[in-house]
Amino acid sequence: QDVYAVIGNPIAHSKSPQIHHLFAQQTGQNMKYGLLFSEVEEFEKTVQEFFAAGGKGLNVTVPFKNKAFAMCDELTSYAKAAGVVNILWMENGKLFGDNSDGLGLVRDLMDESDSLKGRSVLILGAGGAVQGVILPFIKAEVASIVIVNRTFEKALELVNRFEQEAAALGVHLGALESHWIENLDEPFDIVINGTSTGLTSNSPLTNIQANHLAMICETKDKSVLSYDMVYGKTTVFMQQMQDHGFVVKDGLGMLVEQAAVAFQVWRKLPDLAKLDTKIVLKTL
Ligand code: ATR
């Protein structure tokens, strides 16, 4: 039986085993998927032992996505662009790494509409979680992506990094200092919290900024979607957006969608059509 696992610290809370068991059921695949805890300083050793024992693939979660990236012999274009890896597998004795977090987010957002083409996206944050979503948004041919971060230089660095790909597909990519939110006069279709504030009781938006965003986005109509990449709780950001009447989603759908891509890569499925992510999301 092929063995897979999700590696992290902590890991007990992970919903990945449940998600992958459901995908295995849907596609009639005989596989096992478990939880793998690792001490922070023993990550590389734990990964090596897992594959040496015949393990087929790993999902990687906090805080190991950077370390996983550094270990790989081969990286997909999404992994290279993201600088972090959430999927590992062995092929011909080489460790491969991919990143499906961004694609997972884009696929989850697409549930709301057939395509993200022409949409305008505001992304709050420029850390590890956000790096991985820029390329998938560009490939989805959104109209514009504006990255806002407390530390402006990090937002600018992301813009510089993805400038060429964005230009090639006609996507406007820009960076903005946090306080400039109050000067924005263009409404957005999608507002995403990609900061780590969801894990705390903070929000990347001050009340004034949240009010201002609500004011400008109101001119779009109430279908403006706000999204927090964190799941399992209503974050302060989500609450702020809800208070202004926006449609709010948490990152659970993104988790299921990134898992679907991992499952497809590992099991070499020709496409994702056989995986019913909506049913899986309902059962979580
Ligand atoms: P992750 O892997 O979760 O993205 P990270 O790489 O440490 O973690 O990035 C955290 C992100 O959340 C950053 O964009 C950070 O802003 P800075 O680059 O200015 O540090 C953002 N962030 C964290 N706490 C924040 C807060 N209280 N207000 C606004 N942004 C915050």
Residues whose N, C-alpha, C, O or C-beta is under 5 A from the ligand:
A	BS01	ATR	G125 A126 G127 G128 A129 V130 N149 R150 T151 K154 G194 T195 S196 T197 N202 S203 P204
